[in-house]
Amino acid sequence: MKLITAVVKPFTVVYIMEALEEIGVCGITVTDAQGRGRQGGNVEYYRGAKYSSPFVAKAKVEVLVTDDQVDSAVDTLVKSAYTGEVGDGKVWVSSIDSVVRVRTGEKDDQAI
């Protein structure tokens, strides 16, 4: 089992979710996040005053998949999050030793 984690632009989350459902990956967790990369911070105007933030609004997307779903899920996620602009995000994959579905007690691949 693998945990795919992505930090992406918030408006791409809907596209990611729909594309993952099309390939049979239904479980997704999304968290509001802030971050900064090569694009630096964010400059906005509020009531005519310039406001500078060292961070940019992002969304953290987490998807738990079986080993045979990893490549297609990562490819789908990357294609769905792509805008071609600076700040599109990052995707990384981590190994997971065990998963238990709380409601049924199912374990590992059956719990996904």
Backbone atoms as SQL, in Angstrom:
CREATE TABLE atoms (id INTEGER PRIMARY KEY, chain TEXT, resi INTEGER, resn TEXT, atom TEXT, x REAL, y REAL, z REAL);
INSERT INTO atoms VALUES
  (1, 'A', 1, 'MET', 'N', 0.834, -1.169, 0.000),
  (2, 'A', 1, 'MET', 'CA', 0.000, 0.000, 0.000),
  (3, 'A', 1, 'MET', 'C', 0.881, 1.235, 0.000),
  (4, 'A', 2, 'LYS', 'N', 0.343, 2.279, -0.627),
  (5, 'A', 2, 'LYS', 'CA', 1.084, 3.531, -0.733),
  (6, 'A', 2, 'LYS', 'C', 0.158, 4.693, -0.391),
  (7, 'A', 3, 'LEU', 'N', 0.755, 5.722, 0.183),
  (8, 'A', 3, 'LEU', 'CA', 0.050, 6.968, 0.432),
  (9, 'A', 3, 'LEU', 'C', 0.606, 7.994, -0.537),
  (10, 'A', 4, 'ILE', 'N', -0.251, 8.483, -1.424),
  (11, 'A', 4, 'ILE', 'CA', 0.138, 9.530, -2.359),
  (12, 'A', 4, 'ILE', 'C', -0.261, 10.850, -1.733),
  (13, 'A', 5, 'THR', 'N', 0.703, 11.749, -1.595),
  (14, 'A', 5, 'THR', 'CA', 0.455, 13.065, -1.027),
  (15, 'A', 5, 'THR', 'C', 0.807, 14.100, -2.075),
  (16, 'A', 6, 'ALA', 'N', -0.059, 15.078, -2.242),
  (17, 'A', 6, 'ALA', 'CA', 0.188, 16.152, -3.201),
  (18, 'A', 6, 'ALA', 'C', -0.161, 17.480, -2.563),
  (19, 'A', 7, 'VAL', 'N', 0.633, 18.483, -2.864),
  (20, 'A', 7, 'VAL', 'CA', 0.319, 19.856, -2.473),
  (21, 'A', 7, 'VAL', 'C', 0.107, 20.603, -3.774),
  (22, 'A', 8, 'VAL', 'N', -1.124, 21.074, -3.987),
  (23, 'A', 8, 'VAL', 'CA', -1.528, 21.628, -5.271),
  (24, 'A', 8, 'VAL', 'C', -2.300, 22.933, -5.093),
  (25, 'A', 9, 'LYS', 'N', -2.597, 23.578, -6.214),
  (26, 'A', 9, 'LYS', 'CA', -3.440, 24.765, -6.190),
  (27, 'A', 9, 'LYS', 'C', -4.855, 24.344, -5.798),
  (28, 'A', 10, 'PRO', 'N', -5.500, 25.098, -4.907),
  (29, 'A', 10, 'PRO', 'CA', -6.808, 24.682, -4.390),
  (30, 'A', 10, 'PRO', 'C', -7.886, 24.437, -5.451),
  (31, 'A', 11, 'PHE', 'N', -7.917, 25.227, -6.515),
  (32, 'A', 11, 'PHE', 'CA', -8.994, 25.063, -7.497),
  (33, 'A', 11, 'PHE', 'C', -8.850, 23.780, -8.311),
  (34, 'A', 12, 'THR', 'N', -7.702, 23.114, -8.259),
  (35, 'A', 12, 'THR', 'CA', -7.520, 21.874, -9.020),
  (36, 'A', 12, 'THR', 'C', -8.058, 20.643, -8.289),
  (37, 'A', 13, 'VAL', 'N', -8.430, 20.779, -7.030),
  (38, 'A', 13, 'VAL', 'CA', -8.875, 19.634, -6.225),
  (39, 'A', 13, 'VAL', 'C', -10.100, 18.955, -6.841),
  (40, 'A', 14, 'VAL', 'N', -11.035, 19.719, -7.341),
  (41, 'A', 14, 'VAL', 'CA', -12.244, 19.137, -7.949),
  (42, 'A', 14, 'VAL', 'C', -11.867, 18.305, -9.174),
  (43, 'A', 15, 'TYR', 'N', -10.955, 18.814, -10.004),
  (44, 'A', 15, 'TYR', 'CA', -10.518, 18.071, -11.183),
  (45, 'A', 15, 'TYR', 'C', -9.803, 16.778, -10.785),
  (46, 'A', 16, 'ILE', 'N', -8.986, 16.861, -9.747),
  (47, 'A', 16, 'ILE', 'CA', -8.262, 15.692, -9.250),
  (48, 'A', 16, 'ILE', 'C', -9.242, 14.630, -8.766),
  (49, 'A', 17, 'MET', 'N', -10.199, 15.052, -7.957),
  (50, 'A', 17, 'MET', 'CA', -11.181, 14.123, -7.398),
  (51, 'A', 17, 'MET', 'C', -11.964, 13.416, -8.507),
  (52, 'A', 18, 'GLU', 'N', -12.435, 14.168, -9.490),
  (53, 'A', 18, 'GLU', 'CA', -13.206, 13.572, -10.587),
  (54, 'A', 18, 'GLU', 'C', -12.364, 12.598, -11.411),
  (55, 'A', 19, 'ALA', 'N', -11.123, 12.969, -11.692),
  (56, 'A', 19, 'ALA', 'CA', -10.245, 12.102, -12.495),
  (57, 'A', 19, 'ALA', 'C', -9.889, 10.826, -11.743),
  (58, 'A', 20, 'LEU', 'N', -9.645, 10.928, -10.441),
  (59, 'A', 20, 'LEU', 'CA', -9.333, 9.735, -9.654),
  (60, 'A', 20, 'LEU', 'C', -10.536, 8.793, -9.585),
  (61, 'A', 21, 'GLU', 'N', -11.739, 9.342, -9.466),
  (62, 'A', 21, 'GLU', 'CA', -12.942, 8.503, -9.453),
  (63, 'A', 21, 'GLU', 'C', -13.083, 7.727, -10.759),
  (64, 'A', 22, 'GLU', 'N', -12.711, 8.358, -11.881),
  (65, 'A', 22, 'GLU', 'CA', -12.809, 7.694, -13.183),
  (66, 'A', 22, 'GLU', 'C', -11.905, 6.465, -13.285),
  (67, 'A', 23, 'ILE', 'N', -10.789, 6.456, -12.548),
  (68, 'A', 23, 'ILE', 'CA', -9.889, 5.287, -12.595),
  (69, 'A', 23, 'ILE', 'C', -10.132, 4.343, -11.414),
  (70, 'A', 24, 'GLY', 'N', -11.193, 4.592, -10.625),
  (71, 'A', 24, 'GLY', 'CA', -11.562, 3.687, -9.546),
  (72, 'A', 24, 'GLY', 'C', -10.965, 3.994, -8.192),
  (73, 'A', 25, 'VAL', 'N', -10.384, 5.172, -8.023),
  (74, 'A', 25, 'VAL', 'CA', -9.841, 5.579, -6.721),
  (75, 'A', 25, 'VAL', 'C', -10.820, 6.581, -6.120),
  (76, 'A', 26, 'CYS', 'N', -11.529, 6.166, -5.062),
  (77, 'A', 26, 'CYS', 'CA', -12.598, 7.003, -4.531),
  (78, 'A', 26, 'CYS', 'C', -12.227, 7.717, -3.229),
  (79, 'A', 27, 'GLY', 'N', -11.318, 7.160, -2.443),
  (80, 'A', 27, 'GLY', 'CA', -10.976, 7.755, -1.157),
  (81, 'A', 27, 'GLY', 'C', -9.960, 8.867, -1.317),
  (82, 'A', 28, 'ILE', 'N', -10.298, 10.053, -0.803),
  (83, 'A', 28, 'ILE', 'CA', -9.398, 11.195, -0.900),
  (84, 'A', 28, 'ILE', 'C', -9.592, 12.064, 0.336),
  (85, 'A', 29, 'THR', 'N', -8.492, 12.577, 0.849),
  (86, 'A', 29, 'THR', 'CA', -8.542, 13.508, 1.972),
  (87, 'A', 29, 'THR', 'C', -7.911, 14.811, 1.509),
  (88, 'A', 30, 'VAL', 'N', -8.594, 15.927, 1.782),
  (89, 'A', 30, 'VAL', 'CA', -8.102, 17.237, 1.369),
  (90, 'A', 30, 'VAL', 'C', -8.020, 18.139, 2.591),
  (91, 'A', 31, 'THR', 'N', -6.885, 18.813, 2.721),
  (92, 'A', 31, 'THR', 'CA', -6.644, 19.729, 3.832),
  (93, 'A', 31, 'THR', 'C', -6.178, 21.062, 3.276),
  (94, 'A', 32, 'ASP', 'N', -6.712, 22.162, 3.814),
  (95, 'A', 32, 'ASP', 'CA', -6.200, 23.474, 3.436),
  (96, 'A', 32, 'ASP', 'C', -4.781, 23.616, 3.962),
  (97, 'A', 33, 'ALA', 'N', -3.917, 24.180, 3.152),
  (98, 'A', 33, 'ALA', 'CA', -2.516, 24.324, 3.543),
  (99, 'A', 33, 'ALA', 'C', -1.983, 25.654, 3.022),
  (100, 'A', 34, 'GLN', 'N', -0.839, 26.032, 3.544),
  (101, 'A', 34, 'GLN', 'CA', -0.118, 27.196, 3.043),
  (102, 'A', 34, 'GLN', 'C', 1.308, 26.758, 2.783),
  (103, 'A', 35, 'GLY', 'N', 1.921, 27.333, 1.784),
  (104, 'A', 35, 'GLY', 'CA', 3.287, 26.953, 1.506),
  (105, 'A', 35, 'GLY', 'C', 3.969, 27.970, 0.634),
  (106, 'A', 36, 'ARG', 'N', 5.208, 27.669, 0.340),
  (107, 'A', 36, 'ARG', 'CA', 5.964, 28.537, -0.550),
  (108, 'A', 36, 'ARG', 'C', 7.029, 27.709, -1.219),
  (109, 'A', 37, 'GLY', 'N', 7.247, 28.017, -2.439),
  (110, 'A', 37, 'GLY', 'CA', 8.273, 27.342, -3.218),
  (111, 'A', 37, 'GLY', 'C', 9.023, 28.372, -4.026),
  (112, 'A', 38, 'ARG', 'N', 9.300, 28.042, -5.254),
  (113, 'A', 38, 'ARG', 'CA', 10.032, 28.967, -6.116),
  (114, 'A', 38, 'ARG', 'C', 9.251, 30.242, -6.407),
  (115, 'A', 39, 'GLN', 'N', 7.911, 30.164, -6.335),
  (116, 'A', 39, 'GLN', 'CA', 7.114, 31.344, -6.644),
  (117, 'A', 39, 'GLN', 'C', 7.164, 32.386, -5.534),
  (118, 'A', 40, 'GLY', 'N', 7.724, 32.041, -4.386),
  (119, 'A', 40, 'GLY', 'CA', 7.809, 32.992, -3.275),
  (120, 'A', 40, 'GLY', 'C', 6.480, 33.152, -2.587),
  (121, 'A', 41, 'GLY', 'N', 6.239, 34.329, -2.051),
  (122, 'A', 41, 'GLY', 'CA', 5.009, 34.578, -1.304),
  (123, 'A', 41, 'GLY', 'C', 3.890, 35.076, -2.190),
  (124, 'A', 42, 'ASN', 'N', 2.969, 35.787, -1.572),
  (125, 'A', 42, 'ASN', 'CA', 1.770, 36.234, -2.242),
  (126, 'A', 42, 'ASN', 'C', 1.532, 37.701, -1.896),
  (127, 'A', 43, 'VAL', 'N', 1.207, 38.528, -2.880),
  (128, 'A', 43, 'VAL', 'CA', 0.891, 39.933, -2.651),
  (129, 'A', 43, 'VAL', 'C', -0.558, 40.165, -3.036),
  (130, 'A', 44, 'GLU', 'N', -1.343, 40.715, -2.105),
  (131, 'A', 44, 'GLU', 'CA', -2.744, 41.021, -2.354),
  (132, 'A', 44, 'GLU', 'C', -3.035, 42.435, -1.894),
  (133, 'A', 45, 'TYR', 'N', -4.196, 42.935, -2.299),
  (134, 'A', 45, 'TYR', 'CA', -4.632, 44.260, -1.866),
  (135, 'A', 45, 'TYR', 'C', -5.930, 44.118, -1.094),
  (136, 'A', 46, 'TYR', 'N', -5.981, 44.752, 0.066),
  (137, 'A', 46, 'TYR', 'CA', -7.179, 44.718, 0.896),
  (138, 'A', 46, 'TYR', 'C', -7.532, 46.157, 1.252),
  (139, 'A', 47, 'ARG', 'N', -8.692, 46.616, 0.772),
  (140, 'A', 47, 'ARG', 'CA', -9.146, 47.995, 0.992),
  (141, 'A', 47, 'ARG', 'C', -8.090, 49.017, 0.575),
  (142, 'A', 48, 'GLY', 'N', -7.455, 48.740, -0.531),
  (143, 'A', 48, 'GLY', 'CA', -6.476, 49.660, -1.082),
  (144, 'A', 48, 'GLY', 'C', -5.078, 49.554, -0.510),
  (145, 'A', 49, 'ALA', 'N', -4.920, 48.765, 0.537),
  (146, 'A', 49, 'ALA', 'CA', -3.601, 48.609, 1.164),
  (147, 'A', 49, 'ALA', 'C', -2.944, 47.327, 0.657),
  (148, 'A', 50, 'LYS', 'N', -1.671, 47.430, 0.388),
  (149, 'A', 50, 'LYS', 'CA', -0.908, 46.275, -0.081),
  (150, 'A', 50, 'LYS', 'C', -0.617, 45.354, 1.099),
  (151, 'A', 51, 'TYR', 'N', -0.919, 44.077, 0.912),
  (152, 'A', 51, 'TYR', 'CA', -0.712, 43.080, 1.948),
  (153, 'A', 51, 'TYR', 'C', 0.171, 41.986, 1.383),
  (154, 'A', 52, 'SER', 'N', 1.258, 41.702, 2.040),
  (155, 'A', 52, 'SER', 'CA', 2.193, 40.688, 1.575),
  (156, 'A', 52, 'SER', 'C', 2.216, 39.516, 2.542),
  (157, 'A', 53, 'SER', 'N', 2.098, 38.315, 1.999),
  (158, 'A', 53, 'SER', 'CA', 2.152, 37.102, 2.810),
  (159, 'A', 53, 'SER', 'C', 3.330, 36.258, 2.334),
  (160, 'A', 54, 'PRO', 'N', 4.073, 35.674, 3.267),
  (161, 'A', 54, 'PRO', 'CA', 5.198, 34.837, 2.842),
  (162, 'A', 54, 'PRO', 'C', 4.750, 33.491, 2.274),
  (163, 'A', 55, 'PHE', 'N', 3.435, 33.193, 2.356),
  (164, 'A', 55, 'PHE', 'CA', 2.927, 31.899, 1.912),
  (165, 'A', 55, 'PHE', 'C', 1.826, 32.063, 0.877),
  (166, 'A', 56, 'VAL', 'N', 1.595, 30.985, 0.135),
  (167, 'A', 56, 'VAL', 'CA', 0.541, 30.924, -0.868),
  (168, 'A', 56, 'VAL', 'C', -0.454, 29.854, -0.435),
  (169, 'A', 57, 'ALA', 'N', -1.748, 30.105, -0.667),
  (170, 'A', 57, 'ALA', 'CA', -2.781, 29.122, -0.322),
  (171, 'A', 57, 'ALA', 'C', -2.615, 27.882, -1.198),
  (172, 'A', 58, 'LYS', 'N', -2.634, 26.726, -0.582),
  (173, 'A', 58, 'LYS', 'CA', -2.499, 25.439, -1.263),
  (174, 'A', 58, 'LYS', 'C', -3.523, 24.463, -0.697),
  (175, 'A', 59, 'ALA', 'N', -3.651, 23.327, -1.335),
  (176, 'A', 59, 'ALA', 'CA', -4.465, 22.232, -0.824),
  (177, 'A', 59, 'ALA', 'C', -3.565, 21.002, -0.746),
  (178, 'A', 60, 'LYS', 'N', -3.650, 20.293, 0.365),
  (179, 'A', 60, 'LYS', 'CA', -2.910, 19.048, 0.528),
  (180, 'A', 60, 'LYS', 'C', -3.887, 17.902, 0.271),
  (181, 'A', 61, 'VAL', 'N', -3.564, 17.081, -0.708),
  (182, 'A', 61, 'VAL', 'CA', -4.412, 15.968, -1.114),
  (183, 'A', 61, 'VAL', 'C', -3.705, 14.678, -0.731),
  (184, 'A', 62, 'GLU', 'N', -4.420, 13.784, -0.055),
  (185, 'A', 62, 'GLU', 'CA', -3.859, 12.483, 0.332),
  (186, 'A', 62, 'GLU', 'C', -4.765, 11.378, -0.198),
  (187, 'A', 63, 'VAL', 'N', -4.145, 10.392, -0.837),
  (188, 'A', 63, 'VAL', 'CA', -4.876, 9.280, -1.431),
  (189, 'A', 63, 'VAL', 'C', -4.160, 7.989, -1.059),
  (190, 'A', 64, 'LEU', 'N', -4.879, 7.048, -0.483),
  (191, 'A', 64, 'LEU', 'CA', -4.324, 5.747, -0.111),
  (192, 'A', 64, 'LEU', 'C', -4.716, 4.742, -1.185),
  (193, 'A', 65, 'VAL', 'N', -3.713, 4.078, -1.778),
  (194, 'A', 65, 'VAL', 'CA', -3.975, 3.151, -2.884),
  (195, 'A', 65, 'VAL', 'C', -3.212, 1.846, -2.684),
  (196, 'A', 66, 'THR', 'N', -3.648, 0.821, -3.419),
  (197, 'A', 66, 'THR', 'CA', -2.911, -0.445, -3.427),
  (198, 'A', 66, 'THR', 'C', -1.681, -0.260, -4.312),
  (199, 'A', 67, 'ASP', 'N', -0.728, -1.176, -4.189),
  (200, 'A', 67, 'ASP', 'CA', 0.515, -1.064, -4.948),
  (201, 'A', 67, 'ASP', 'C', 0.290, -1.043, -6.461),
  (202, 'A', 68, 'ASP', 'N', -0.704, -1.786, -6.945),
  (203, 'A', 68, 'ASP', 'CA', -0.941, -1.826, -8.384),
  (204, 'A', 68, 'ASP', 'C', -1.657, -0.583, -8.914),
  (205, 'A', 69, 'GLN', 'N', -2.170, 0.272, -8.039),
  (206, 'A', 69, 'GLN', 'CA', -2.847, 1.502, -8.461),
  (207, 'A', 69, 'GLN', 'C', -1.930, 2.725, -8.457),
  (208, 'A', 70, 'VAL', 'N', -0.729, 2.599, -7.911),
  (209, 'A', 70, 'VAL', 'CA', 0.136, 3.756, -7.678),
  (210, 'A', 70, 'VAL', 'C', 0.440, 4.536, -8.947),
  (211, 'A', 71, 'ASP', 'N', 0.960, 3.878, -9.964),
  (212, 'A', 71, 'ASP', 'CA', 1.379, 4.588, -11.171),
  (213, 'A', 71, 'ASP', 'C', 0.227, 5.318, -11.848),
  (214, 'A', 72, 'SER', 'N', -0.911, 4.651, -12.004),
  (215, 'A', 72, 'SER', 'CA', -2.039, 5.301, -12.667),
  (216, 'A', 72, 'SER', 'C', -2.602, 6.436, -11.819),
  (217, 'A', 73, 'ALA', 'N', -2.613, 6.273, -10.497),
  (218, 'A', 73, 'ALA', 'CA', -3.118, 7.333, -9.624),
  (219, 'A', 73, 'ALA', 'C', -2.206, 8.560, -9.644),
  (220, 'A', 74, 'VAL', 'N', -0.896, 8.352, -9.616),
  (221, 'A', 74, 'VAL', 'CA', 0.048, 9.472, -9.667),
  (222, 'A', 74, 'VAL', 'C', -0.057, 10.185, -11.007),
  (223, 'A', 75, 'ASP', 'N', -0.090, 9.436, -12.100),
  (224, 'A', 75, 'ASP', 'CA', -0.208, 10.048, -13.422),
  (225, 'A', 75, 'ASP', 'C', -1.495, 10.864, -13.541),
  (226, 'A', 76, 'THR', 'N', -2.585, 10.307, -13.063),
  (227, 'A', 76, 'THR', 'CA', -3.874, 10.988, -13.110),
  (228, 'A', 76, 'THR', 'C', -3.849, 12.255, -12.266),
  (229, 'A', 77, 'LEU', 'N', -3.285, 12.166, -11.080),
  (230, 'A', 77, 'LEU', 'CA', -3.216, 13.322, -10.196),
  (231, 'A', 77, 'LEU', 'C', -2.381, 14.443, -10.819),
  (232, 'A', 78, 'VAL', 'N', -1.232, 14.086, -11.364),
  (233, 'A', 78, 'VAL', 'CA', -0.351, 15.092, -11.973),
  (234, 'A', 78, 'VAL', 'C', -1.030, 15.757, -13.170),
  (235, 'A', 79, 'LYS', 'N', -1.661, 14.980, -14.028),
  (236, 'A', 79, 'LYS', 'CA', -2.344, 15.555, -15.188),
  (237, 'A', 79, 'LYS', 'C', -3.493, 16.465, -14.771),
  (238, 'A', 80, 'SER', 'N', -4.195, 16.100, -13.719),
  (239, 'A', 80, 'SER', 'CA', -5.340, 16.890, -13.256),
  (240, 'A', 80, 'SER', 'C', -4.918, 18.181, -12.563),
  (241, 'A', 81, 'ALA', 'N', -3.762, 18.190, -11.939),
  (242, 'A', 81, 'ALA', 'CA', -3.292, 19.368, -11.203),
  (243, 'A', 81, 'ALA', 'C', -2.500, 20.329, -12.086),
  (244, 'A', 82, 'TYR', 'N', -2.122, 19.891, -13.277),
  (245, 'A', 82, 'TYR', 'CA', -1.243, 20.675, -14.148),
  (246, 'A', 82, 'TYR', 'C', -1.950, 21.901, -14.723),
  (247, 'A', 83, 'THR', 'N', -1.321, 23.074, -14.556),
  (248, 'A', 83, 'THR', 'CA', -1.786, 24.300, -15.207),
  (249, 'A', 83, 'THR', 'C', -0.697, 24.896, -16.079),
  (250, 'A', 84, 'GLY', 'N', 0.539, 24.473, -15.873),
  (251, 'A', 84, 'GLY', 'CA', 1.659, 25.023, -16.621),
  (252, 'A', 84, 'GLY', 'C', 2.247, 26.269, -16.000),
  (253, 'A', 85, 'GLU', 'N', 1.710, 26.681, -14.878),
  (254, 'A', 85, 'GLU', 'CA', 2.177, 27.884, -14.195),
  (255, 'A', 85, 'GLU', 'C', 3.051, 27.513, -13.008),
  (256, 'A', 86, 'VAL', 'N', 3.855, 28.470, -12.559),
  (257, 'A', 86, 'VAL', 'CA', 4.665, 28.268, -11.359),
  (258, 'A', 86, 'VAL', 'C', 3.721, 28.017, -10.184),
  (259, 'A', 87, 'GLY', 'N', 4.065, 27.057, -9.334),
  (260, 'A', 87, 'GLY', 'CA', 3.251, 26.758, -8.159),
  (261, 'A', 87, 'GLY', 'C', 2.243, 25.651, -8.357),
  (262, 'A', 88, 'ASP', 'N', 2.380, 24.874, -9.440),
  (263, 'A', 88, 'ASP', 'CA', 1.460, 23.756, -9.669),
  (264, 'A', 88, 'ASP', 'C', 1.517, 22.733, -8.545),
  (265, 'A', 89, 'GLY', 'N', 2.650, 22.598, -7.874),
  (266, 'A', 89, 'GLY', 'CA', 2.708, 21.731, -6.706),
  (267, 'A', 89, 'GLY', 'C', 3.711, 20.606, -6.813),
  (268, 'A', 90, 'LYS', 'N', 3.594, 19.688, -5.862),
  (269, 'A', 90, 'LYS', 'CA', 4.481, 18.522, -5.767),
  (270, 'A', 90, 'LYS', 'C', 3.633, 17.303, -5.406),
  (271, 'A', 91, 'VAL', 'N', 4.129, 16.131, -5.824),
  (272, 'A', 91, 'VAL', 'CA', 3.485, 14.861, -5.490),
  (273, 'A', 91, 'VAL', 'C', 4.567, 13.923, -4.997),
  (274, 'A', 92, 'TRP', 'N', 4.295, 13.224, -3.883),
  (275, 'A', 92, 'TRP', 'CA', 5.240, 12.216, -3.420),
  (276, 'A', 92, 'TRP', 'C', 4.485, 10.993, -2.918),
  (277, 'A', 93, 'VAL', 'N', 5.186, 9.871, -2.903),
  (278, 'A', 93, 'VAL', 'CA', 4.577, 8.586, -2.543),
  (279, 'A', 93, 'VAL', 'C', 5.322, 8.006, -1.357),
  (280, 'A', 94, 'SER', 'N', 4.564, 7.558, -0.356),
  (281, 'A', 94, 'SER', 'CA', 5.133, 6.951, 0.851),
  (282, 'A', 94, 'SER', 'C', 4.579, 5.545, 1.024),
  (283, 'A', 95, 'SER', 'N', 5.393, 4.652, 1.567),
  (284, 'A', 95, 'SER', 'CA', 4.944, 3.289, 1.856),
  (285, 'A', 95, 'SER', 'C', 4.149, 3.264, 3.153),
  (286, 'A', 96, 'ILE', 'N', 3.112, 2.441, 3.166),
  (287, 'A', 96, 'ILE', 'CA', 2.264, 2.285, 4.346),
  (288, 'A', 96, 'ILE', 'C', 2.334, 0.816, 4.776),
  (289, 'A', 97, 'ASP', 'N', 2.600, 0.586, 6.054),
  (290, 'A', 97, 'ASP', 'CA', 2.732, -0.780, 6.556),
  (291, 'A', 97, 'ASP', 'C', 1.395, -1.456, 6.808),
  (292, 'A', 98, 'SER', 'N', 0.429, -0.716, 7.347),
  (293, 'A', 98, 'SER', 'CA', -0.836, -1.337, 7.710),
  (294, 'A', 98, 'SER', 'C', -1.949, -0.305, 7.740),
  (295, 'A', 99, 'VAL', 'N', -3.150, -0.751, 7.379),
  (296, 'A', 99, 'VAL', 'CA', -4.348, 0.086, 7.428),
  (297, 'A', 99, 'VAL', 'C', -5.474, -0.754, 8.009),
  (298, 'A', 100, 'VAL', 'N', -6.308, -0.154, 8.856),
  (299, 'A', 100, 'VAL', 'CA', -7.474, -0.835, 9.416),
  (300, 'A', 100, 'VAL', 'C', -8.686, 0.061, 9.233),
  (301, 'A', 101, 'ARG', 'N', -9.748, -0.479, 8.647),
  (302, 'A', 101, 'ARG', 'CA', -11.014, 0.264, 8.554),
  (303, 'A', 101, 'ARG', 'C', -11.704, 0.122, 9.903),
  (304, 'A', 102, 'VAL', 'N', -11.960, 1.231, 10.546),
  (305, 'A', 102, 'VAL', 'CA', -12.482, 1.248, 11.908),
  (306, 'A', 102, 'VAL', 'C', -13.847, 0.576, 11.990),
  (307, 'A', 103, 'ARG', 'N', -14.745, 0.871, 11.072),
  (308, 'A', 103, 'ARG', 'CA', -16.112, 0.358, 11.139),
  (309, 'A', 103, 'ARG', 'C', -16.199, -1.155, 11.051),
  (310, 'A', 104, 'THR', 'N', -15.398, -1.790, 10.166),
  (311, 'A', 104, 'THR', 'CA', -15.525, -3.221, 9.913),
  (312, 'A', 104, 'THR', 'C', -14.369, -4.053, 10.446),
  (313, 'A', 105, 'GLY', 'N', -13.258, -3.404, 10.727),
  (314, 'A', 105, 'GLY', 'CA', -12.073, -4.144, 11.159),
  (315, 'A', 105, 'GLY', 'C', -11.264, -4.719, 10.014),
  (316, 'A', 106, 'GLU', 'N', -11.675, -4.447, 8.756),
  (317, 'A', 106, 'GLU', 'CA', -10.912, -4.933, 7.602),
  (318, 'A', 106, 'GLU', 'C', -9.508, -4.341, 7.641),
  (319, 'A', 107, 'LYS', 'N', -8.564, -5.131, 7.132),
  (320, 'A', 107, 'LYS', 'CA', -7.180, -4.696, 7.195),
  (321, 'A', 107, 'LYS', 'C', -6.544, -4.640, 5.811),
  (322, 'A', 108, 'ASP', 'N', -5.533, -3.783, 5.721),
  (323, 'A', 108, 'ASP', 'CA', -4.670, -3.631, 4.553),
  (324, 'A', 108, 'ASP', 'C', -5.466, -3.373, 3.271),
  (325, 'A', 109, 'ASP', 'N', -5.210, -4.120, 2.185),
  (326, 'A', 109, 'ASP', 'CA', -5.849, -3.811, 0.896),
  (327, 'A', 109, 'ASP', 'C', -7.378, -3.834, 0.976),
  (328, 'A', 110, 'GLN', 'N', -7.948, -4.684, 1.818),
  (329, 'A', 110, 'GLN', 'CA', -9.417, -4.727, 1.944),
  (330, 'A', 110, 'GLN', 'C', -9.954, -3.478, 2.624),
  (331, 'A', 111, 'ALA', 'N', -9.123, -2.769, 3.355),
  (332, 'A', 111, 'ALA', 'CA', -9.561, -1.566, 4.065),
  (333, 'A', 111, 'ALA', 'C', -9.507, -0.318, 3.196),
  (334, 'A', 112, 'ILE', 'N', -8.917, -0.435, 2.019),
  (335, 'A', 112, 'ILE', 'CA', -8.788, 0.755, 1.162),
  (336, 'A', 112, 'ILE', 'C', -10.076, 1.022, 0.429);
